[in-house]
């Protein structure tokens, strides 16, 4: 008889995750608030907190300003399963992908997943442009200033000090 310990499949590991949210088509504030509620009701996801909303200047083609924010989640999902859910939520809010960095009703980006570094064809964690985007770092620093970016080894608050924050204003 073996004394080896076996873990049941029902034991789930919870992972800390940061997601960035953005919208610049339709009633963006309502869309973002409803997206937060949708995520909080999704099995395997627990909403810990979310930031204030910020009006930000767009990157890319000419388009309306964005509303952006970040949410901290606890998830019992793999990174790829979480990505599937985020893409599904975008579709629920009529996300259409017409042009790169174009306007959208809802954009959900997986920014950080614990201290994981992942580089696959359809998912990179941490988000590859996170460190250069004030519209991500400003709201993320509001709710997770001490979270260490596993690539640079710097806290979110430190990364924020290294970016230009013109064009980002709290609602």
C-alpha positions as CSV (number, residue, x, y, z in Angstrom):
1,X,0.0,0.0,0.0
2,X,1.4,3.4,-1.0
3,X,1.5,6.5,1.2
4,X,1.7,8.7,-1.9
5,X,-0.6,11.7,-1.8
6,X,-3.0,12.2,-4.7
7,X,-4.7,15.4,-5.4
8,X,-8.2,15.3,-6.7
9,X,-9.2,16.8,-10.0
10,X,-11.6,19.1,-8.1
11,X,-8.8,21.0,-6.4
12,X,-8.3,24.1,-8.5
13,X,-5.4,26.5,-8.4
14,X,-6.4,30.1,-8.3
15,X,-4.2,32.5,-10.3
16,X,-4.0,36.3,-10.1
17,X,-4.7,38.0,-13.4
18,X,-4.8,41.6,-14.7
19,X,-7.1,42.4,-17.6
20,X,-7.2,45.7,-19.5
21,X,-10.5,47.0,-20.7
22,X,-11.2,49.6,-23.4
23,X,-14.0,51.0,-25.5
24,X,-14.5,53.9,-27.9
25,X,-17.7,52.9,-29.8
26,X,-21.3,53.1,-28.4
27,X,-22.0,53.9,-24.8
28,X,-18.5,53.0,-23.7
29,X,-19.0,53.6,-19.9
30,X,-22.0,51.3,-19.9
31,X,-20.3,48.7,-22.0
32,X,-17.2,48.6,-19.7
33,X,-19.4,48.4,-16.6
34,X,-21.4,45.6,-18.1
35,X,-18.3,43.8,-19.3
36,X,-17.0,43.9,-15.7
37,X,-20.3,42.4,-14.5
38,X,-20.2,39.7,-17.2
39,X,-16.7,38.7,-16.2
40,X,-17.6,38.6,-12.5
41,X,-20.5,36.2,-13.2
42,X,-18.3,33.9,-15.3
43,X,-17.6,30.5,-13.8
44,X,-13.9,30.2,-12.8
45,X,-13.5,34.0,-12.5
46,X,-13.7,36.0,-9.3
47,X,-13.6,39.8,-9.6
48,X,-11.2,41.2,-7.0
49,X,-11.3,44.9,-7.9
50,X,-11.2,47.2,-10.9
51,X,-9.8,50.7,-11.5
52,X,-11.4,54.0,-12.2
53,X,-12.1,54.7,-15.8
54,X,-9.8,56.9,-17.8
55,X,-10.4,58.9,-21.0
56,X,-7.4,58.2,-23.3
57,X,-6.2,59.3,-26.7
58,X,-6.3,56.5,-29.3
59,X,-3.3,54.8,-30.9
60,X,-3.5,54.0,-34.6
61,X,-6.0,55.4,-37.1
62,X,-8.1,58.5,-36.4
63,X,-11.0,57.6,-34.1
64,X,-12.8,58.7,-31.0
65,X,-11.1,58.8,-27.6
66,X,-11.2,55.6,-25.5
67,X,-12.4,54.8,-22.0
68,X,-9.9,52.5,-20.4
69,X,-9.5,50.7,-17.1
70,X,-8.1,47.5,-15.6
71,X,-9.5,44.7,-13.5
72,X,-7.8,42.2,-11.1
73,X,-9.3,38.7,-11.2
74,X,-8.7,35.4,-9.5
75,X,-9.1,32.7,-12.0
76,X,-9.3,28.9,-12.0
77,X,-8.6,28.8,-15.8
78,X,-5.6,28.3,-17.9
79,X,-4.3,31.3,-19.8
80,X,-5.6,30.0,-23.1
81,X,-9.1,29.2,-21.7
82,X,-9.2,32.7,-20.1
83,X,-8.3,34.2,-23.5
84,X,-11.2,32.2,-25.1
85,X,-13.6,33.7,-22.5
86,X,-12.3,37.2,-23.0
87,X,-12.8,36.9,-26.8
88,X,-16.3,35.5,-26.2
89,X,-17.2,38.5,-24.0
90,X,-15.9,40.9,-26.6
91,X,-18.2,39.2,-29.1
92,X,-21.2,39.5,-26.7
93,X,-20.6,43.3,-26.9
94,X,-20.5,43.2,-30.7
95,X,-16.7,43.6,-31.1
96,X,-15.8,43.8,-34.8
97,X,-12.2,43.5,-36.0
98,X,-12.0,45.6,-39.2
99,X,-8.6,47.3,-38.9
100,X,-5.5,46.9,-36.7
101,X,-5.8,49.2,-33.7
102,X,-9.2,50.4,-35.0
103,X,-12.2,51.6,-33.0
104,X,-14.1,49.0,-31.0
105,X,-17.0,48.5,-28.7
106,X,-14.9,46.4,-26.3
107,X,-11.3,45.4,-26.0
108,X,-10.2,42.9,-23.3
109,X,-6.5,42.2,-23.1
110,X,-4.9,39.7,-20.8
111,X,-2.1,41.8,-19.3
112,X,-0.6,39.7,-16.5
113,X,-1.2,36.1,-15.2
114,X,0.7,35.7,-11.9
115,X,4.4,35.9,-12.8
116,X,3.9,33.8,-15.9
117,X,5.9,34.5,-19.1
118,X,4.3,32.9,-22.1
119,X,4.9,33.3,-25.8
120,X,2.7,31.4,-28.1
121,X,1.3,32.3,-31.6
122,X,-2.0,33.5,-30.2
123,X,-1.1,34.7,-26.7
124,X,1.8,36.5,-25.1
125,X,1.9,37.1,-21.3
126,X,2.8,39.7,-20.1
127,X,1.1,41.7,-22.8
128,X,4.0,42.6,-25.1
129,X,3.2,46.4,-25.3
130,X,2.0,46.8,-21.7
131,X,5.2,48.5,-20.6
132,X,4.9,51.3,-23.1
133,X,1.2,52.1,-22.8
134,X,0.0,54.7,-20.2
135,X,-3.6,53.7,-20.9
136,X,-2.8,50.3,-19.4
137,X,-0.2,51.4,-16.7
138,X,-2.2,54.3,-15.2
139,X,-5.3,52.2,-14.3
140,X,-3.2,49.1,-13.4
141,X,-1.0,51.2,-11.1
142,X,-4.1,52.4,-9.3
143,X,-5.1,48.9,-8.3
144,X,-1.8,46.9,-8.4
145,X,1.2,49.3,-8.1
146,X,3.4,46.6,-6.5
147,X,2.8,43.8,-9.0
148,X,6.1,42.9,-10.5
149,X,6.3,42.6,-14.3
150,X,8.2,39.3,-14.7
151,X,9.9,40.5,-17.9
152,X,11.5,43.7,-16.6
153,X,11.5,42.9,-12.9
154,X,10.0,46.3,-12.2
155,X,6.8,47.1,-10.3
156,X,3.9,48.5,-12.2
157,X,4.4,51.9,-10.4
158,X,8.0,52.0,-11.6
159,X,7.0,51.2,-15.2
160,X,4.4,54.0,-15.0
161,X,7.2,56.5,-14.2
162,X,8.8,55.6,-17.5
163,X,5.9,56.4,-19.8
164,X,4.4,59.7,-21.0
165,X,1.0,60.1,-19.5
166,X,-0.3,63.0,-21.5
167,X,-3.7,62.2,-23.0
168,X,-4.8,60.1,-20.0
169,X,-7.4,61.7,-17.7
170,X,-9.5,60.1,-14.9
171,X,-13.3,60.4,-15.5
